[in-house]
């Protein structure tokens, strides 16, 4: 069974790297874990101040927008921008001392000012500033000298380019054909003039799928080992990127990264920033690093050099202190995998590497001074600290904690435990009883982040996994709705894959009995698609009084990035399943009694699309809510009704040979998705092992 798990891990790795870069490039990026982000540009000369006053609205690197500065006035800043203290070698050495493995430098931010020499525009640091310096080249050469990888940040919007859309409040403007050609030309320069680049960190804008695809292909054509960040959009990327300073709502099973600023208010230098105490900031960022890595992610921590190019002493001290901890405990961070435990613990978290399990005491001291973790059949083979007391009973390890291990917030204690074999996540899996219907409610999902752009993204489900206790499997019955007719599924049982086409040759008609259907509607503007808006009706929560009276179909004017809820109160007379038909534009989410049952973005610029969803309901009153997400359309259309056709279809997969054993790993995916991040839309699929 351990070989089966390893096969699944290999399959995930293959899917994660299917975009173009090789596995070695991904593995190096994944193992590095910790990198330096640098926001440094023309905006740094202003330090968050315009016309003698602090600009308190928005990030300081976007001061041109938030202070309403005319483009010619802003450009005049370049005439005196001479950061004589910018020293790429000292920054690279600081990154190494901090324990960072790479530097991601802002080649061009939203203001369009290039911090590199370019033939595409004179609006750059080589031509317009007194020193005529190519800061990206200085950083790239320093990285090469000091053994660091180079990443390049590139803004997909450009407030200086005449053929770009004007400055907007959301920075998610569409990219004109002329602007797209400029971006392509500048990426060619960046990937042919600055040596090996390990990641291209795109940011903002709303590209068409074709534009995202062209940029993605260009990057891998010029530098096959360069990984592309998630903000390129339209699922064309190699690793997912969280929103600014945001942690994913739960674990992901694909490569991902969390970008973090030293202060949440800004990324670039802000001269009037209240910085607090160094030790407090060290404790905060160290815990974020540990939390990210223990969930399988990479940590990108930002600094913002001042107007003279010098690193702020406060930020330098924070990085050096973190580096001291990593010099002693980096083995619990670099090259590790996520915690094998799906549950979270108040005492802290864990990472793993081969036979070693690292417990990082980043939480709170347990009241009974004991930590208990499931270890299954793994046998302890010692601990690096002979003062650690532990015992194992019935597959659980209990460890006694000393009180002083929690007394230093900026110095997280690490307990290193060795076992007789590789410590794998399967030790925590409990098989479902034989005969259990396998569906979305009892599955362990594999997740990524699917997106159009920064705002239109969400945690997508790319696969469903089950552990079954059925002793022998001869066949699998697959149940589905008319929505899935003609689709194909990939069913993996203990590492062996089968592709099944859903032909719909066998069907059965449902006979749901329901009464008292009542509709309500309300708008929830401002809620992004990756966040759940308040006020979703639940059986134990608010009733329909918060909604305006409405019918089953909505067609209204809509603002950009707005959400709308169409709720249905329904009473069923007996336990039953009912097929609903729901419709929405750019994105849709269905809640059953307050819990998400299905969520995905619709095709790019889709104005209205209907689909079926199977809803199992127990006897009594229930709330079914459709959430319609609008990206940029002028009108929003929504609908929610019991489907006219109440049919469930069945197709049977007969295995070439029966599979025997005490437990089996079942995995369900959809073959042929455009990228590993696209939602597989498996919410209606149910499996019965025979």
Secondary structure as a PSIPRED ss2 file (coil, helix, strand):
# PSIPRED VFORMAT (PSIPRED V4.0)

   1 X C   1.000  0.000  0.000
   2 X H   0.000  1.000  0.000
   3 X H   0.000  1.000  0.000
   4 X H   0.000  1.000  0.000
   5 X H   0.000  1.000  0.000
   6 X H   0.000  1.000  0.000
   7 X H   0.000  1.000  0.000
   8 X H   0.000  1.000  0.000
   9 X H   0.000  1.000  0.000
  10 X H   0.000  1.000  0.000
  11 X H   0.000  1.000  0.000
  12 X H   0.000  1.000  0.000
  13 X H   0.000  1.000  0.000
  14 X H   0.000  1.000  0.000
  15 X H   0.000  1.000  0.000
  16 X H   0.000  1.000  0.000
  17 X C   1.000  0.000  0.000
  18 X C   1.000  0.000  0.000
  19 X C   1.000  0.000  0.000
  20 X C   1.000  0.000  0.000
  21 X C   1.000  0.000  0.000
  22 X C   1.000  0.000  0.000
  23 X H   0.000  1.000  0.000
  24 X H   0.000  1.000  0.000
  25 X H   0.000  1.000  0.000
  26 X H   0.000  1.000  0.000
  27 X H   0.000  1.000  0.000
  28 X H   0.000  1.000  0.000
  29 X H   0.000  1.000  0.000
  30 X H   0.000  1.000  0.000
  31 X H   0.000  1.000  0.000
  32 X H   0.000  1.000  0.000
  33 X C   1.000  0.000  0.000
  34 X E   0.000  0.000  1.000
  35 X E   0.000  0.000  1.000
  36 X E   0.000  0.000  1.000
  37 X E   0.000  0.000  1.000
  38 X E   0.000  0.000  1.000
  39 X C   1.000  0.000  0.000
  40 X C   1.000  0.000  0.000
  41 X C   1.000  0.000  0.000
  42 X H   0.000  1.000  0.000
  43 X H   0.000  1.000  0.000
  44 X H   0.000  1.000  0.000
  45 X H   0.000  1.000  0.000
  46 X C   1.000  0.000  0.000
  47 X C   1.000  0.000  0.000
  48 X C   1.000  0.000  0.000
  49 X E   0.000  0.000  1.000
  50 X E   0.000  0.000  1.000
  51 X C   1.000  0.000  0.000
  52 X C   1.000  0.000  0.000
  53 X E   0.000  0.000  1.000
  54 X E   0.000  0.000  1.000
  55 X C   1.000  0.000  0.000
  56 X C   1.000  0.000  0.000
  57 X C   1.000  0.000  0.000
  58 X C   1.000  0.000  0.000
  59 X C   1.000  0.000  0.000
  60 X H   0.000  1.000  0.000
  61 X H   0.000  1.000  0.000
  62 X H   0.000  1.000  0.000
  63 X H   0.000  1.000  0.000
  64 X H   0.000  1.000  0.000
  65 X H   0.000  1.000  0.000
  66 X H   0.000  1.000  0.000
  67 X C   1.000  0.000  0.000
  68 X C   1.000  0.000  0.000
  69 X C   1.000  0.000  0.000
  70 X C   1.000  0.000  0.000
  71 X H   0.000  1.000  0.000
  72 X H   0.000  1.000  0.000
  73 X H   0.000  1.000  0.000
  74 X H   0.000  1.000  0.000
  75 X H   0.000  1.000  0.000
  76 X H   0.000  1.000  0.000
  77 X H   0.000  1.000  0.000
  78 X H   0.000  1.000  0.000
  79 X H   0.000  1.000  0.000
  80 X H   0.000  1.000  0.000
  81 X C   1.000  0.000  0.000
  82 X C   1.000  0.000  0.000
  83 X C   1.000  0.000  0.000
  84 X C   1.000  0.000  0.000
  85 X C   1.000  0.000  0.000
  86 X C   1.000  0.000  0.000
  87 X C   1.000  0.000  0.000
  88 X H   0.000  1.000  0.000
  89 X H   0.000  1.000  0.000
  90 X H   0.000  1.000  0.000
  91 X H   0.000  1.000  0.000
  92 X H   0.000  1.000  0.000
  93 X H   0.000  1.000  0.000
  94 X H   0.000  1.000  0.000
  95 X H   0.000  1.000  0.000
  96 X H   0.000  1.000  0.000
  97 X H   0.000  1.000  0.000
  98 X C   1.000  0.000  0.000
  99 X C   1.000  0.000  0.000
 100 X C   1.000  0.000  0.000
 101 X C   1.000  0.000  0.000
 102 X E   0.000  0.000  1.000
 103 X E   0.000  0.000  1.000
 104 X E   0.000  0.000  1.000
 105 X E   0.000  0.000  1.000
 106 X E   0.000  0.000  1.000
 107 X E   0.000  0.000  1.000
 108 X E   0.000  0.000  1.000
 109 X C   1.000  0.000  0.000
 110 X C   1.000  0.000  0.000
 111 X C   1.000  0.000  0.000
 112 X C   1.000  0.000  0.000
 113 X C   1.000  0.000  0.000
 114 X E   0.000  0.000  1.000
 115 X C   1.000  0.000  0.000
 116 X C   1.000  0.000  0.000
 117 X C   1.000  0.000  0.000
 118 X C   1.000  0.000  0.000
 119 X C   1.000  0.000  0.000
 120 X C   1.000  0.000  0.000
 121 X C   1.000  0.000  0.000
 122 X C   1.000  0.000  0.000
 123 X C   1.000  0.000  0.000
 124 X E   0.000  0.000  1.000
 125 X H   0.000  1.000  0.000
 126 X H   0.000  1.000  0.000
 127 X H   0.000  1.000  0.000
 128 X H   0.000  1.000  0.000
 129 X C   1.000  0.000  0.000
 130 X C   1.000  0.000  0.000
 131 X C   1.000  0.000  0.000
 132 X C   1.000  0.000  0.000
 133 X C   1.000  0.000  0.000
 134 X C   1.000  0.000  0.000
 135 X H   0.000  1.000  0.000
 136 X H   0.000  1.000  0.000
 137 X H   0.000  1.000  0.000
 138 X H   0.000  1.000  0.000
 139 X H   0.000  1.000  0.000
 140 X H   0.000  1.000  0.000
 141 X H   0.000  1.000  0.000
 142 X H   0.000  1.000  0.000
 143 X H   0.000  1.000  0.000
 144 X H   0.000  1.000  0.000
 145 X H   0.000  1.000  0.000
 146 X C   1.000  0.000  0.000
 147 X C   1.000  0.000  0.000
 148 X C   1.000  0.000  0.000
 149 X E   0.000  0.000  1.000
 150 X E   0.000  0.000  1.000
 151 X E   0.000  0.000  1.000
 152 X E   0.000  0.000  1.000
 153 X E   0.000  0.000  1.000
 154 X E   0.000  0.000  1.000
 155 X E   0.000  0.000  1.000
 156 X C   1.000  0.000  0.000
 157 X C   1.000  0.000  0.000
 158 X C   1.000  0.000  0.000
 159 X C   1.000  0.000  0.000
 160 X C   1.000  0.000  0.000
 161 X C   1.000  0.000  0.000
 162 X C   1.000  0.000  0.000
 163 X C   1.000  0.000  0.000
 164 X C   1.000  0.000  0.000
 165 X C   1.000  0.000  0.000
 166 X C   1.000  0.000  0.000
 167 X C   1.000  0.000  0.000
 168 X C   1.000  0.000  0.000
 169 X C   1.000  0.000  0.000
 170 X C   1.000  0.000  0.000
 171 X C   1.000  0.000  0.000
 172 X C   1.000  0.000  0.000
 173 X C   1.000  0.000  0.000
 174 X E   0.000  0.000  1.000
 175 X C   1.000  0.000  0.000
 176 X C   1.000  0.000  0.000
 177 X H   0.000  1.000  0.000
 178 X H   0.000  1.000  0.000
 179 X H   0.000  1.000  0.000
 180 X H   0.000  1.000  0.000
 181 X H   0.000  1.000  0.000
 182 X H   0.000  1.000  0.000
 183 X H   0.000  1.000  0.000
 184 X H   0.000  1.000  0.000
 185 X H   0.000  1.000  0.000
 186 X H   0.000  1.000  0.000
 187 X H   0.000  1.000  0.000
 188 X H   0.000  1.000  0.000
 189 X H   0.000  1.000  0.000
 190 X H   0.000  1.000  0.000
 191 X H   0.000  1.000  0.000
 192 X H   0.000  1.000  0.000
 193 X C   1.000  0.000  0.000
 194 X C   1.000  0.000  0.000
 195 X C   1.000  0.000  0.000
 196 X C   1.000  0.000  0.000
 197 X C   1.000  0.000  0.000
 198 X C   1.000  0.000  0.000
 199 X E   0.000  0.000  1.000
 200 X E   0.000  0.000  1.000
 201 X E   0.000  0.000  1.000
 202 X E   0.000  0.000  1.000
 203 X E   0.000  0.000  1.000
 204 X C   1.000  0.000  0.000
 205 X C   1.000  0.000  0.000
 206 X E   0.000  0.000  1.000
 207 X C   1.000  0.000  0.000
 208 X C   1.000  0.000  0.000
 209 X H   0.000  1.000  0.000
 210 X H   0.000  1.000  0.000
 211 X H   0.000  1.000  0.000
 212 X H   0.000  1.000  0.000
 213 X H   0.000  1.000  0.000
 214 X H   0.000  1.000  0.000
 215 X H   0.000  1.000  0.000
 216 X H   0.000  1.000  0.000
 217 X H   0.000  1.000  0.000
 218 X H   0.000  1.000  0.000
 219 X H   0.000  1.000  0.000
 220 X H   0.000  1.000  0.000
 221 X H   0.000  1.000  0.000
 222 X H   0.000  1.000  0.000
 223 X C   1.000  0.000  0.000
 224 X C   1.000  0.000  0.000
 225 X C   1.000  0.000  0.000
 226 X C   1.000  0.000  0.000
 227 X E   0.000  0.000  1.000
 228 X E   0.000  0.000  1.000
 229 X E   0.000  0.000  1.000
 230 X H   0.000  1.000  0.000
 231 X H   0.000  1.000  0.000
 232 X H   0.000  1.000  0.000
 233 X C   1.000  0.000  0.000
 234 X C   1.000  0.000  0.000
 235 X C   1.000  0.000  0.000
 236 X C   1.000  0.000  0.000
 237 X C   1.000  0.000  0.000
 238 X C   1.000  0.000  0.000
 239 X E   0.000  0.000  1.000
 240 X E   0.000  0.000  1.000
 241 X E   0.000  0.000  1.000
 242 X C   1.000  0.000  0.000
 243 X C   1.000  0.000  0.000
 244 X C   1.000  0.000  0.000
 245 X C   1.000  0.000  0.000
 246 X C   1.000  0.000  0.000
 247 X C   1.000  0.000  0.000
 248 X C   1.000  0.000  0.000
 249 X C   1.000  0.000  0.000
 250 X C   1.000  0.000  0.000
 251 X C   1.000  0.000  0.000
 252 X C   1.000  0.000  0.000
 253 X C   1.000  0.000  0.000
 254 X C   1.000  0.000  0.000
 255 X C   1.000  0.000  0.000
 256 X E   0.000  0.000  1.000
 257 X E   0.000  0.000  1.000
 258 X E   0.000  0.000  1.000
 259 X E   0.000  0.000  1.000
 260 X E   0.000  0.000  1.000
 261 X C   1.000  0.000  0.000
 262 X C   1.000  0.000  0.000
 263 X E   0.000  0.000  1.000
 264 X C   1.000  0.000  0.000
 265 X C   1.000  0.000  0.000
 266 X E   0.000  0.000  1.000
 267 X C   1.000  0.000  0.000
 268 X C   1.000  0.000  0.000
 269 X C   1.000  0.000  0.000
 270 X C   1.000  0.000  0.000
 271 X C   1.000  0.000  0.000
 272 X C   1.000  0.000  0.000
 273 X C   1.000  0.000  0.000
 274 X C   1.000  0.000  0.000
 275 X C   1.000  0.000  0.000
 276 X C   1.000  0.000  0.000
 277 X C   1.000  0.000  0.000
 278 X H   0.000  1.000  0.000
 279 X H   0.000  1.000  0.000
 280 X H   0.000  1.000  0.000
 281 X H   0.000  1.000  0.000
 282 X H   0.000  1.000  0.000
 283 X H   0.000  1.000  0.000
 284 X H   0.000  1.000  0.000
 285 X H   0.000  1.000  0.000
 286 X H   0.000  1.000  0.000
 287 X H   0.000  1.000  0.000
 288 X H   0.000  1.000  0.000
 289 X H   0.000  1.000  0.000
 290 X H   0.000  1.000  0.000
 291 X H   0.000  1.000  0.000
 292 X H   0.000  1.000  0.000
 293 X H   0.000  1.000  0.000
 294 X H   0.000  1.000  0.000
 295 X C   1.000  0.000  0.000
 296 X C   1.000  0.000  0.000
 297 X C   1.000  0.000  0.000
 298 X E   0.000  0.000  1.000
 299 X E   0.000  0.000  1.000
 300 X E   0.000  0.000  1.000
 301 X E   0.000  0.000  1.000
 302 X E   0.000  0.000  1.000
 303 X E   0.000  0.000  1.000
 304 X C   1.000  0.000  0.000
 305 X C   1.000  0.000  0.000
 306 X C   1.000  0.000  0.000
 307 X C   1.000  0.000  0.000
 308 X C   1.000  0.000  0.000
 309 X C   1.000  0.000  0.000
 310 X C   1.000  0.000  0.000
 311 X C   1.000  0.000  0.000
 312 X C   1.000  0.000  0.000
 313 X H   0.000  1.000  0.000
 314 X H   0.000  1.000  0.000
 315 X H   0.000  1.000  0.000
 316 X H   0.000  1.000  0.000
 317 X H   0.000  1.000  0.000
 318 X H   0.000  1.000  0.000
 319 X H   0.000  1.000  0.000
 320 X H   0.000  1.000  0.000
 321 X H   0.000  1.000  0.000
 322 X H   0.000  1.000  0.000
 323 X H   0.000  1.000  0.000
 324 X H   0.000  1.000  0.000
 325 X H   0.000  1.000  0.000
 326 X H   0.000  1.000  0.000
 327 X H   0.000  1.000  0.000
 328 X H   0.000  1.000  0.000
 329 X H   0.000  1.000  0.000
 330 X H   0.000  1.000  0.000
 331 X H   0.000  1.000  0.000
 332 X H   0.000  1.000  0.000
 333 X C   1.000  0.000  0.000
 334 X C   1.000  0.000  0.000
 335 X C   1.000  0.000  0.000
 336 X C   1.000  0.000  0.000
 337 X E   0.000  0.000  1.000
 338 X C   1.000  0.000  0.000
 339 X C   1.000  0.000  0.000
 340 X C   1.000  0.000  0.000
 341 X C   1.000  0.000  0.000
 342 X C   1.000  0.000  0.000
 343 X C   1.000  0.000  0.000
 344 X C   1.000  0.000  0.000
 345 X E   0.000  0.000  1.000
 346 X C   1.000  0.000  0.000
 347 X C   1.000  0.000  0.000
 348 X E   0.000  0.000  1.000
 349 X E   0.000  0.000  1.000
 350 X E   0.000  0.000  1.000
 351 X E   0.000  0.000  1.000
 352 X E   0.000  0.000  1.000
 353 X E   0.000  0.000  1.000
 354 X C   1.000  0.000  0.000
 355 X C   1.000  0.000  0.000
 356 X E   0.000  0.000  1.000
 357 X E   0.000  0.000  1.000
 358 X E   0.000  0.000  1.000
 359 X E   0.000  0.000  1.000
 360 X E   0.000  0.000  1.000
 361 X E   0.000  0.000  1.000
 362 X C   1.000  0.000  0.000
 363 X C   1.000  0.000  0.000
 364 X C   1.000  0.000  0.000
 365 X C   1.000  0.000  0.000
 366 X C   1.000  0.000  0.000
 367 X C   1.000  0.000  0.000
 368 X C   1.000  0.000  0.000
 369 X C   1.000  0.000  0.000
 370 X E   0.000  0.000  1.000
 371 X E   0.000  0.000  1.000
 372 X E   0.000  0.000  1.000
 373 X E   0.000  0.000  1.000
 374 X E   0.000  0.000  1.000
 375 X C   1.000  0.000  0.000
 376 X C   1.000  0.000  0.000
 377 X C   1.000  0.000  0.000
 378 X C   1.000  0.000  0.000
 379 X C   1.000  0.000  0.000
 380 X E   0.000  0.000  1.000
 381 X E   0.000  0.000  1.000
 382 X E   0.000  0.000  1.000
 383 X E   0.000  0.000  1.000
 384 X C   1.000  0.000  0.000
 385 X C   1.000  0.000  0.000
 386 X C   1.000  0.000  0.000
 387 X C   1.000  0.000  0.000
 388 X C   1.000  0.000  0.000
 389 X E   0.000  0.000  1.000
 390 X E   0.000  0.000  1.000
 391 X E   0.000  0.000  1.000
 392 X E   0.000  0.000  1.000
 393 X E   0.000  0.000  1.000
 394 X C   1.000  0.000  0.000
 395 X C   1.000  0.000  0.000
 396 X E   0.000  0.000  1.000
 397 X E   0.000  0.000  1.000
 398 X E   0.000  0.000  1.000
 399 X E   0.000  0.000  1.000
 400 X E   0.000  0.000  1.000
 401 X C   1.000  0.000  0.000
 402 X C   1.000  0.000  0.000
 403 X H   0.000  1.000  0.000
 404 X H   0.000  1.000  0.000
 405 X H   0.000  1.000  0.000
 406 X H   0.000  1.000  0.000
 407 X C   1.000  0.000  0.000
 408 X C   1.000  0.000  0.000
 409 X C   1.000  0.000  0.000
 410 X C   1.000  0.000  0.000
 411 X C   1.000  0.000  0.000
 412 X C   1.000  0.000  0.000
 413 X E   0.000  0.000  1.000
 414 X E   0.000  0.000  1.000
 415 X E   0.000  0.000  1.000
 416 X E   0.000  0.000  1.000
 417 X E   0.000  0.000  1.000
 418 X E   0.000  0.000  1.000
 419 X E   0.000  0.000  1.000
 420 X C   1.000  0.000  0.000
 421 X C   1.000  0.000  0.000
 422 X C   1.000  0.000  0.000
 423 X C   1.000  0.000  0.000
 424 X C   1.000  0.000  0.000
 425 X H   0.000  1.000  0.000
 426 X H   0.000  1.000  0.000
 427 X H   0.000  1.000  0.000
 428 X H   0.000  1.000  0.000
 429 X C   1.000  0.000  0.000
 430 X C   1.000  0.000  0.000
 431 X C   1.000  0.000  0.000
 432 X E   0.000  0.000  1.000
 433 X C   1.000  0.000  0.000
 434 X C   1.000  0.000  0.000
 435 X C   1.000  0.000  0.000
 436 X C   1.000  0.000  0.000
 437 X C   1.000  0.000  0.000
 438 X E   0.000  0.000  1.000
 439 X C   1.000  0.000  0.000
 440 X C   1.000  0.000  0.000
 441 X C   1.000  0.000  0.000
 442 X C   1.000  0.000  0.000
 443 X C   1.000  0.000  0.000
 444 X E   0.000  0.000  1.000
 445 X E   0.000  0.000  1.000
 446 X E   0.000  0.000  1.000
 447 X E   0.000  0.000  1.000
 448 X E   0.000  0.000  1.000
 449 X E   0.000  0.000  1.000
 450 X E   0.000  0.000  1.000
 451 X E   0.000  0.000  1.000
 452 X C   1.000  0.000  0.000
 453 X C   1.000  0.000  0.000
 454 X C   1.000  0.000  0.000
 455 X C   1.000  0.000  0.000
 456 X C   1.000  0.000  0.000
 457 X E   0.000  0.000  1.000
 458 X E   0.000  0.000  1.000
 459 X E   0.000  0.000  1.000
 460 X E   0.000  0.000  1.000
 461 X E   0.000  0.000  1.000
 462 X E   0.000  0.000  1.000
 463 X E   0.000  0.000  1.000
 464 X E   0.000  0.000  1.000
 465 X E   0.000  0.000  1.000
 466 X E   0.000  0.000  1.000
 467 X E   0.000  0.000  1.000
 468 X E   0.000  0.000  1.000
 469 X C   1.000  0.000  0.000
 470 X C   1.000  0.000  0.000
 471 X C   1.000  0.000  0.000
 472 X E   0.000  0.000  1.000
 473 X E   0.000  0.000  1.000
 474 X E   0.000  0.000  1.000
 475 X E   0.000  0.000  1.000
 476 X E   0.000  0.000  1.000
 477 X E   0.000  0.000  1.000
 478 X E   0.000  0.000  1.000
 479 X E   0.000  0.000  1.000
 480 X E   0.000  0.000  1.000
 481 X C   1.000  0.000  0.000
 482 X H   0.000  1.000  0.000
 483 X H   0.000  1.000  0.000
 484 X H   0.000  1.000  0.000
 485 X C   1.000  0.000  0.000
 486 X C   1.000  0.000  0.000
 487 X C   1.000  0.000  0.000
 488 X E   0.000  0.000  1.000
 489 X E   0.000  0.000  1.000
 490 X E   0.000  0.000  1.000
 491 X E   0.000  0.000  1.000
 492 X E   0.000  0.000  1.000
 493 X E   0.000  0.000  1.000
 494 X C   1.000  0.000  0.000
 495 X C   1.000  0.000  0.000
 496 X E   0.000  0.000  1.000
 497 X E   0.000  0.000  1.000
 498 X E   0.000  0.000  1.000
 499 X E   0.000  0.000  1.000
 500 X E   0.000  0.000  1.000
 501 X E   0.000  0.000  1.000
 502 X C   1.000  0.000  0.000
 503 X C   1.000  0.000  0.000
 504 X C   1.000  0.000  0.000
 505 X C   1.000  0.000  0.000
 506 X E   0.000  0.000  1.000
 507 X E   0.000  0.000  1.000
 508 X E   0.000  0.000  1.000
 509 X E   0.000  0.000  1.000
 510 X C   1.000  0.000  0.000
 511 X C   1.000  0.000  0.000
 512 X C   1.000  0.000  0.000
 513 X C   1.000  0.000  0.000
 514 X E   0.000  0.000  1.000
 515 X E   0.000  0.000  1.000
 516 X E   0.000  0.000  1.000
 517 X E   0.000  0.000  1.000
 518 X E   0.000  0.000  1.000
 519 X E   0.000  0.000  1.000
 520 X E   0.000  0.000  1.000
 521 X E   0.000  0.000  1.000
 522 X E   0.000  0.000  1.000
 523 X E   0.000  0.000  1.000
 524 X E   0.000  0.000  1.000
 525 X E   0.000  0.000  1.000
 526 X C   1.000  0.000  0.000
 527 X C   1.000  0.000  0.000
 528 X C   1.000  0.000  0.000
 529 X C   1.000  0.000  0.000
 530 X C   1.000  0.000  0.000
 531 X C   1.000  0.000  0.000
 532 X C   1.000  0.000  0.000
 533 X C   1.000  0.000  0.000
 534 X C   1.000  0.000  0.000
 535 X C   1.000  0.000  0.000
 536 X C   1.000  0.000  0.000
 537 X C   1.000  0.000  0.000
 538 X C   1.000  0.000  0.000
 539 X C   1.000  0.000  0.000
 540 X C   1.000  0.000  0.000
 541 X C   1.000  0.000  0.000
 542 X C   1.000  0.000  0.000
 543 X C   1.000  0.000  0.000
 544 X H   0.000  1.000  0.000
 545 X H   0.000  1.000  0.000
 546 X H   0.000  1.000  0.000
 547 X C   1.000  0.000  0.000
 548 X E   0.000  0.000  1.000
 549 X E   0.000  0.000  1.000
 550 X C   1.000  0.000  0.000
 551 X C   1.000  0.000  0.000
 552 X C   1.000  0.000  0.000
 553 X E   0.000  0.000  1.000
 554 X E   0.000  0.000  1.000
 555 X E   0.000  0.000  1.000
 556 X E   0.000  0.000  1.000
 557 X E   0.000  0.000  1.000
 558 X C   1.000  0.000  0.000
 559 X C   1.000  0.000  0.000
 560 X C   1.000  0.000  0.000
 561 X C   1.000  0.000  0.000
 562 X E   0.000  0.000  1.000
 563 X E   0.000  0.000  1.000
 564 X E   0.000  0.000  1.000
 565 X E   0.000  0.000  1.000
 566 X E   0.000  0.000  1.000
 567 X E   0.000  0.000  1.000
 568 X E   0.000  0.000  1.000
 569 X E   0.000  0.000  1.000
 570 X E   0.000  0.000  1.000
 571 X E   0.000  0.000  1.000
 572 X E   0.000  0.000  1.000
 573 X C   1.000  0.000  0.000
 574 X C   1.000  0.000  0.000
 575 X C   1.000  0.000  0.000
 576 X E   0.000  0.000  1.000
 577 X E   0.000  0.000  1.000
 578 X E   0.000  0.000  1.000
 579 X E   0.000  0.000  1.000
 580 X E   0.000  0.000  1.000
 581 X E   0.000  0.000  1.000
 582 X E   0.000  0.000  1.000
 583 X E   0.000  0.000  1.000
 584 X E   0.000  0.000  1.000
 585 X C   1.000  0.000  0.000
 586 X C   1.000  0.000  0.000
 587 X E   0.000  0.000  1.000
 588 X E   0.000  0.000  1.000
 589 X E   0.000  0.000  1.000
 590 X E   0.000  0.000  1.000
 591 X E   0.000  0.000  1.000
 592 X E   0.000  0.000  1.000
 593 X C   1.000  0.000  0.000
 594 X C   1.000  0.000  0.000
 595 X E   0.000  0.000  1.000
 596 X E   0.000  0.000  1.000
 597 X E   0.000  0.000  1.000
 598 X E   0.000  0.000  1.000
 599 X E   0.000  0.000  1.000
 600 X E   0.000  0.000  1.000
 601 X E   0.000  0.000  1.000
 602 X C   1.000  0.000  0.000
 603 X C   1.000  0.000  0.000
 604 X C   1.000  0.000  0.000
 605 X C   1.000  0.000  0.000
 606 X C   1.000  0.000  0.000
 607 X C   1.000  0.000  0.000
 608 X C   1.000  0.000  0.000
 609 X E   0.000  0.000  1.000
 610 X E   0.000  0.000  1.000
 611 X E   0.000  0.000  1.000
 612 X E   0.000  0.000  1.000
 613 X E   0.000  0.000  1.000
 614 X E   0.000  0.000  1.000
 615 X E   0.000  0.000  1.000
 616 X E   0.000  0.000  1.000
 617 X E   0.000  0.000  1.000
 618 X C   1.000  0.000  0.000
 619 X C   1.000  0.000  0.000
 620 X E   0.000  0.000  1.000
 621 X E   0.000  0.000  1.000
 622 X E   0.000  0.000  1.000
 623 X E   0.000  0.000  1.000
 624 X E   0.000  0.000  1.000
 625 X E   0.000  0.000  1.000
 626 X E   0.000  0.000  1.000
 627 X E   0.000  0.000  1.000
 628 X E   0.000  0.000  1.000
 629 X E   0.000  0.000  1.000
 630 X E   0.000  0.000  1.000
 631 X C   1.000  0.000  0.000
 632 X C   1.000  0.000  0.000
 633 X C   1.000  0.000  0.000
 634 X C   1.000  0.000  0.000
 635 X E   0.000  0.000  1.000
 636 X E   0.000  0.000  1.000
 637 X E   0.000  0.000  1.000
 638 X E   0.000  0.000  1.000
 639 X E   0.000  0.000  1.000
 640 X E   0.000  0.000  1.000
 641 X E   0.000  0.000  1.000
 642 X E   0.000  0.000  1.000
 643 X C   1.000  0.000  0.000
 644 X C   1.000  0.000  0.000
 645 X C   1.000  0.000  0.000
 646 X C   1.000  0.000  0.000
 647 X E   0.000  0.000  1.000
 648 X E   0.000  0.000  1.000
 649 X E   0.000  0.000  1.000
 650 X E   0.000  0.000  1.000
 651 X E   0.000  0.000  1.000
 652 X E   0.000  0.000  1.000
 653 X E   0.000  0.000  1.000
 654 X E   0.000  0.000  1.000
 655 X E   0.000  0.000  1.000
 656 X E   0.000  0.000  1.000
 657 X E   0.000  0.000  1.000
 658 X E   0.000  0.000  1.000
 659 X E   0.000  0.000  1.000
 660 X E   0.000  0.000  1.000
 661 X C   1.000  0.000  0.000
 662 X C   1.000  0.000  0.000
 663 X C   1.000  0.000  0.000
 664 X E   0.000  0.000  1.000
 665 X E   0.000  0.000  1.000
 666 X E   0.000  0.000  1.000
 667 X E   0.000  0.000  1.000
 668 X E   0.000  0.000  1.000
 669 X E   0.000  0.000  1.000
 670 X C   1.000  0.000  0.000
 671 X C   1.000  0.000  0.000
 672 X C   1.000  0.000  0.000
 673 X C   1.000  0.000  0.000
 674 X C   1.000  0.000  0.000
 675 X C   1.000  0.000  0.000
 676 X C   1.000  0.000  0.000
 677 X C   1.000  0.000  0.000
 678 X C   1.000  0.000  0.000
 679 X C   1.000  0.000  0.000
 680 X C   1.000  0.000  0.000
 681 X C   1.000  0.000  0.000
 682 X C   1.000  0.000  0.000
 683 X C   1.000  0.000  0.000
 684 X C   1.000  0.000  0.000
 685 X C   1.000  0.000  0.000
 686 X E   0.000  0.000  1.000
 687 X E   0.000  0.000  1.000
 688 X E   0.000  0.000  1.000
 689 X E   0.000  0.000  1.000
 690 X C   1.000  0.000  0.000
